[in-house]
């Protein structure tokens, strides 16, 4: 049976949908198709985020975090600006510029705090702490987004948290000041995700994609004259890669929150721990311990519980 797609579905499938289309549709909350599409976008986003942070972990050993972040955001904003100029320059105008800037600041905070954490901690440990963010998203989605937080969503979040603490608790990590960085990143990340959802029917995805990198480009650019180190060719290539991966990952995240309610999508952020474990093994030769596998299993189970429930 053929179904006529509403504007929301059309925009979700077409990243070049016009501004008017993008601001006219009502949010699609809870539809089976919308939730499943949102899950797939979120899985792609989490993989790309871990890929970026793995690259950043290599770079932070030799270069200032502000320099790394500047190149990452500068490449992002140039690519997004060119795409907007080609598609429709009017998309550079946001209907909610203040909220766009606030969202960009939250992302900058998450980026810098994660990079600082990666100087002192392993990739998996950082992600285990950072991904308490879905709990904050679920709690805030009811207040800020007026979304219904179901018992199933809470069950998924709690199960995912148990998996996180299995990983942390059995690792023997000691409480230290360095843990403050991933905790601050978690708070910034949660607020970034909430503001992403708030913007999904105000501006087009391309408009939001452009503003994503604005705060980072302006703030980190101010430190270049004082802290920048001329990068080696290989390091320069890695920094540029961060920009390409960054624009792709944030586009996926924008689409995820446009397709489904935040309290469903947030739970799948826990899959970042699975990607982090895999990347740690392949890139840094850090073999995951049994408790990491157990915790990861709980995290995957939490996400699949919601996915399978939505298919009914």
KANORNOR-V403168 format. One record per run of one state. SS is the DSSP state (alpha for helix, beta for strand, coil for the rest). FROM is the first residue (numbers start at 1). LEN is the number of residues. If there is no record, write none. Layout:
BEGIN
ss={SS	SS}
from={FROM	FROM}
len={LEN	LEN}
END
This chain:
BEGIN
ss={coil	alpha	coil	alpha	coil	alpha	coil	alpha	coil	alpha	coil	alpha	coil	alpha	coil	alpha	coil	alpha	coil	alpha	coil	alpha	coil	alpha	coil	alpha	coil	alpha	coil	alpha	coil	alpha	coil}
from={1	7	14	19	25	32	60	65	88	89	93	97	119	123	131	133	145	151	170	179	200	205	213	214	222	224	228	233	260	262	285	290	312}
len={6	7	5	6	7	28	5	23	1	4	4	22	4	8	2	12	6	19	9	21	5	8	1	8	2	4	5	27	2	23	5	22	1}
END
